[in-house]
Amino acid sequence: MGALKIDEIFKRIKGAKLPLTIGPDIKDTKKRAAWELNQEAANLIRLDKYIEAEPKVRAALALDPDLKYAHYNLGTILGMQEKDPESINEFKEAHKLDPQWVDPVACIASTLYYSGKKEESKPYWVMAQGLATTKEELEAFKMVFAEMEGETGKTVTPPR
């Protein structure tokens, strides 16, 4: 249930774009192969073919465990399969690999929020506000957070 809402929120915030682009000039053949497998998976994700995308993402991670986009994509796939704990772990790994990247943080927040763990999601919404790269992102994160603050009246600080 929560995963579908993640998809909905990011379609509104980002115009349905997944954070993948043409890969950099990668000389290492394993890393290049990982990037290409992940690109194939991203194309399948865009077509809502999550089951077909999963083995490609996992193969990409076997070749390059530090490919943040593959962790993000696997988090998306697992979320769409309603495997929220595993999904969150993948988004956390993507965030660990790139602490300034807002998307995995927002996905953690969304997954927790929509799976009924609103209090646990709050620090991630705060963190997402601090990492937002566009006014639209910031406003969306503030809106969700304000809604939650109205529910409990509590304030939170971002996780470390």
C-alpha positions as CSV (number, residue, x, y, z in Angstrom):
1,M,0.0,0.0,0.0
2,G,2.7,2.5,1.0
3,A,4.7,1.9,-2.2
4,L,2.0,3.0,-4.5
5,K,1.8,6.3,-2.6
6,I,5.5,6.7,-3.0
7,D,5.1,6.5,-6.8
8,E,2.3,8.9,-6.7
9,I,4.1,11.5,-4.7
10,F,7.1,11.4,-6.9
11,K,5.0,11.7,-10.1
12,R,3.7,14.9,-8.7
13,I,7.1,16.2,-7.5
14,K,9.3,15.2,-10.3
15,G,7.0,14.8,-13.3
16,A,7.4,11.0,-13.2
17,K,11.2,11.1,-13.9
18,L,13.4,8.4,-12.4
19,P,16.8,9.7,-11.4
20,L,18.7,8.0,-14.2
21,T,20.7,9.5,-17.1
22,I,23.2,8.3,-19.6
23,G,26.1,6.9,-17.7
24,P,29.5,8.6,-17.3
25,D,32.5,7.5,-19.3
26,I,33.2,4.4,-17.2
27,K,36.4,2.6,-18.1
28,D,36.0,-0.3,-15.6
29,T,34.2,-3.0,-17.6
30,K,32.4,-4.4,-14.5
31,K,31.1,-0.9,-13.5
32,R,30.1,-0.2,-17.1
33,A,28.2,-3.5,-17.3
34,A,26.5,-2.7,-13.9
35,W,25.5,0.7,-15.2
36,E,24.0,-0.7,-18.4
37,L,22.1,-3.4,-16.5
38,N,20.7,-0.8,-14.2
39,Q,19.7,1.3,-17.2
40,E,17.8,-1.6,-18.6
41,A,16.1,-2.1,-15.3
42,A,15.2,1.5,-15.1
43,N,13.5,1.3,-18.5
44,L,11.5,-1.7,-17.3
45,I,10.5,0.2,-14.1
46,R,9.2,3.0,-16.3
47,L,7.0,0.4,-18.0
48,D,5.8,-0.9,-14.6
49,K,7.6,-4.2,-15.3
50,Y,9.0,-4.6,-11.8
51,I,9.4,-8.3,-11.7
52,E,11.4,-8.3,-14.9
53,A,13.5,-5.4,-13.7
54,E,14.5,-7.0,-10.4
55,P,17.1,-9.6,-11.7
56,K,18.8,-6.9,-13.8
57,V,19.2,-4.6,-10.8
58,R,20.4,-7.4,-8.6
59,A,22.9,-8.4,-11.3
60,A,24.1,-4.7,-11.5
61,L,24.6,-4.7,-7.7
62,A,26.6,-8.0,-7.9
63,L,28.9,-6.2,-10.3
64,D,29.0,-2.9,-8.5
65,P,27.7,-2.8,-5.0
66,D,28.3,0.9,-4.8
67,L,26.0,1.9,-7.6
68,K,23.6,4.2,-5.8
69,Y,21.0,4.2,-8.6
70,A,20.8,0.4,-8.5
71,H,20.1,0.5,-4.8
72,Y,17.4,3.2,-5.4
73,N,15.9,1.1,-8.2
74,L,15.9,-2.0,-6.1
75,G,14.2,0.0,-3.3
76,T,11.5,1.1,-5.8
77,I,11.0,-2.5,-7.0
78,L,10.7,-3.9,-3.5
79,G,8.4,-1.1,-2.5
80,M,6.1,-1.8,-5.4
81,Q,6.0,-5.4,-4.2
82,E,5.0,-4.1,-0.7
83,K,8.3,-5.3,0.8
84,D,8.7,-2.1,2.8
85,P,11.5,-3.1,5.3
86,E,13.7,-4.3,2.4
87,S,12.7,-1.3,0.3
88,I,13.7,1.1,3.1
89,N,17.1,-0.7,3.5
90,E,17.9,-0.2,-0.2
91,F,16.9,3.5,0.0
92,K,19.1,3.9,3.1
93,E,22.0,2.3,1.2
94,A,21.5,4.7,-1.7
95,H,21.5,7.6,0.7
96,K,24.6,6.3,2.4
97,L,26.4,6.2,-0.9
98,D,25.2,9.8,-1.7
99,P,24.2,11.7,1.4
100,Q,23.2,14.8,-0.6
101,W,20.7,13.0,-2.8
102,V,17.2,13.8,-1.7
103,D,15.2,11.1,-3.6
104,P,16.1,8.1,-1.4
105,V,15.5,10.1,1.8
106,A,12.0,11.1,0.5
107,C,11.3,7.5,-0.4
108,I,12.2,6.4,3.1
109,A,9.9,9.1,4.6
110,S,7.1,8.2,2.2
111,T,7.4,4.4,2.8
112,L,7.3,4.9,6.6
113,Y,4.5,7.4,6.5
114,Y,2.2,5.5,4.2
115,S,2.8,2.2,6.1
116,G,1.5,3.8,9.2
117,K,4.8,4.7,10.8
118,K,4.2,8.5,10.8
119,E,6.3,9.3,13.8
120,E,9.2,7.3,12.4
121,S,8.9,9.1,9.1
122,K,9.1,12.6,10.5
123,P,12.9,12.9,10.8
124,Y,13.3,11.8,7.2
125,W,10.8,14.5,6.0
126,V,12.9,17.1,7.9
127,M,16.0,15.7,6.2
128,A,14.3,15.8,2.8
129,Q,13.5,19.4,3.3
130,G,17.1,20.2,3.9
131,L,18.2,18.3,0.9
132,A,15.5,19.5,-1.5
133,T,17.0,20.8,-4.8
134,T,13.9,22.6,-6.2
135,K,11.2,24.8,-4.7
136,E,8.6,22.2,-5.7
137,E,10.3,19.5,-3.8
138,L,10.7,21.7,-0.7
139,E,7.1,22.8,-0.8
140,A,5.9,19.2,-1.2
141,F,8.0,18.0,1.8
142,K,6.9,20.9,3.9
143,M,3.3,20.2,3.1
144,V,3.5,16.6,4.2
145,F,5.4,17.5,7.3
146,A,3.0,20.3,8.2
147,E,0.1,17.8,7.9
148,M,1.9,15.4,10.3
149,E,2.8,18.2,12.8
150,G,-0.9,19.1,12.9
151,E,-1.7,15.5,13.9
152,T,0.7,15.3,16.8
153,G,1.9,18.8,17.6
154,K,5.5,17.4,18.1
155,T,8.7,18.6,16.5
156,V,11.5,16.4,15.4
157,T,15.1,16.6,14.3
158,P,16.6,14.8,11.3
159,P,18.3,11.4,11.8
160,R,22.1,11.4,11.7
